[in-house]
Amino acid sequence: MTDEERGNQDGDGSAEVSPWHAEVARLGVTGALDVLSRGIADVVRTAPTMPSRAAVRFGCASIEIEWPTAVPVAPDPPTVTSEPPAGVQPHVVRAPLAGTFHHAPAPGSRPFVGVGDLVEPGQQVGVLEAMKIRTPIAADVRGRVSDILVGDAEAVEFDQPLLVLTPALRADLDA
C-alpha cells in the first residue's frame, strides 16, 4: 500500500484510491504519458523564461525534466585583417559572375588560401559555382591575403569583392 493510500484509509482499514489513480489506470501508461507530456510542454511554453527545471504530476504518475544551465557561448572571433603599409593600395579580387563562392575545392577540405597567405598571379584562391559549373577564381597580382570578404558557400553577385590582397613587398618575396 502506498503512503497516499495509507493517508486515505477509512477507520475500518479499507483504502480509498484517489480519482487520479483510477484515471491513470483507465488511460494506461501510454495515455498517462501523453497527458504528462502535453502538460510539461504547456508549462514550458507558457513560462515567461526558459525554466531550468519543470515537473508535472498526474495522479500517481509524474514527469520531471531538468535542463543544464546555459553555458555562455563565446562570440565568433573577429575577422582577421592585416593593414597594408602606408601608401600601398590594396587589390580586390572580384567575382567574374554571379554564383556561390567556395573557399575550398570540396566541403571539409582545406581552403585554397587564408588571411596572411602569400599568393602569386594565377594562383587559385577560390571557386565560383554557377549552374553546376565550377569556375576557378585566381589571384591576378602577387600579394598577401589581407581579408576574405565572403563566407564559404555564400551567394555572390557579378563584380562583388571576394578578397583583398596587399601587394607583396620586397621582404615578402625574399621570405
C-alpha positions in Angstrom: 0.0 0.0 0.0 1.4 3.4 -0.9 1.7 6.3 1.5 -1.0 8.2 -0.3 -3.4 5.2 0.1 -2.5 4.9 3.8 -3.4 8.6 4.2 -6.8 7.9 2.6 -7.6 4.9 4.9 -11.1 4.9 6.4 -11.5 4.0 10.0 -12.4 0.4 9.0 -9.0 -0.2 7.4 -10.2 0.0 3.8 -8.2 2.2 1.5 -9.8 4.8 -0.8 -7.9 5.2 -4.1 -7.8 8.8 -5.4 -9.7 9.5 -8.6 -6.3 10.3 -10.2 -5.2 6.7 -9.7 -8.3 5.5 -11.4 -7.8 7.9 -14.3 -4.2 6.8 -14.8 -5.3 3.2 -14.7 -8.0 3.9 -17.2 -5.7 5.7 -19.6 -2.9 3.2 -19.3 0.8 4.0 -19.3 0.8 5.5 -22.9 -2.2 7.7 -22.2 -0.8 8.9 -18.9 2.5 9.7 -20.5 0.6 11.6 -23.3 -1.2 13.7 -20.7 2.0 14.3 -18.8 4.0 15.2 -21.9 1.3 17.7 -23.0 1.3 19.1 -19.5 5.1 19.6 -19.4 5.0 21.2 -22.9 2.3 23.7 -21.7 4.3 24.5 -18.6 7.5 25.2 -20.6 5.7 27.0 -23.4 3.8 29.4 -21.1 6.8 30.1 -18.8 8.0 33.7 -19.1 11.6 32.5 -19.5 13.0 29.1 -20.3 12.9 27.2 -17.0 15.9 25.2 -15.8 13.5 22.6 -14.3 9.9 21.6 -14.8 7.6 19.0 -13.2 4.1 17.8 -13.7 2.1 15.3 -11.8 -1.0 13.3 -12.9 -2.2 11.2 -10.1 0.5 8.7 -9.1 2.5 9.5 -12.3 4.9 12.4 -12.8 7.5 13.7 -15.1 10.4 15.9 -14.1 12.8 17.5 -16.5 15.9 19.4 -15.7 18.0 21.3 -18.3 21.6 22.1 -17.8 22.2 25.7 -17.1 23.1 27.6 -20.2 26.8 27.9 -20.8 27.6 31.3 -22.4 28.9 30.8 -25.9 31.9 32.9 -26.9 31.2 35.2 -29.8 32.8 34.4 -33.2 36.3 35.8 -33.3 36.5 38.9 -35.4 37.7 38.7 -39.0 41.5 39.0 -39.0 42.7 41.7 -41.3 46.2 42.9 -41.9 46.6 46.6 -42.7 48.6 47.5 -45.8 51.6 49.7 -45.2 51.1 53.4 -45.7 51.0 54.3 -49.4 50.3 50.7 -50.6 46.9 50.3 -52.3 45.2 47.0 -51.7 44.0 45.0 -54.6 40.5 43.5 -54.6 39.7 40.1 -56.3 36.2 40.3 -57.6 33.6 37.8 -58.8 33.6 37.4 -62.6 30.0 36.2 -62.4 27.1 35.6 -60.0 27.1 32.3 -58.2 28.2 30.6 -55.0 31.7 31.3 -53.7 33.6 28.4 -52.1 36.9 28.7 -50.1 37.9 25.1 -50.7 37.8 22.5 -53.6 35.3 20.4 -51.7 33.3 20.6 -48.4 35.6 19.8 -45.4 38.8 20.1 -47.4 41.5 22.7 -46.7 40.7 26.2 -48.1 42.7 27.4 -51.1 44.0 30.4 -49.1 43.7 32.1 -45.7 44.4 35.5 -44.3 48.2 36.1 -44.3 49.0 33.7 -47.2 51.2 35.0 -50.0 49.7 34.4 -53.4 51.1 34.6 -57.0 49.3 35.7 -60.1 47.3 32.8 -61.5 47.2 31.0 -58.1 43.7 29.7 -57.3 42.1 31.5 -54.3 38.6 30.1 -54.6 36.0 28.6 -56.8 32.7 30.1 -58.0 29.8 27.7 -58.8 27.0 28.7 -61.1 24.5 26.4 -62.7 26.6 23.3 -61.6 29.7 24.7 -63.4 32.7 25.4 -61.1 34.8 28.4 -62.3 38.3 28.7 -60.6 39.0 32.1 -59.1 42.6 33.1 -59.4 44.7 36.0 -58.0 45.7 38.4 -60.7 48.5 40.1 -58.7 51.2 39.0 -56.4 50.3 39.8 -52.8 49.3 38.8 -49.3 45.7 37.9 -48.5 44.7 40.7 -46.0 41.0 40.0 -45.9 38.4 37.4 -47.1 35.2 39.3 -47.6 32.8 36.4 -48.4 31.9 33.4 -46.3 32.2 29.9 -47.6 29.3 28.7 -49.8 27.9 32.3 -49.8 26.0 33.6 -52.8 27.8 36.5 -54.6 26.8 38.9 -57.4 28.8 39.8 -60.5 31.8 42.1 -59.6 31.3 41.6 -55.9 34.6 41.9 -53.9 35.7 38.4 -52.7 39.0 39.0 -51.1 41.7 41.7 -50.6 45.3 41.3 -51.5 48.0 43.7 -50.2 50.7 43.9 -52.9 53.8 41.9 -51.9 56.7 43.9 -50.5 60.3 43.1 -51.3 60.6 41.4 -47.8 57.6 39.1 -48.7 59.3 38.0 -51.9 62.6 37.1 -50.2 60.9 35.1 -47.5 
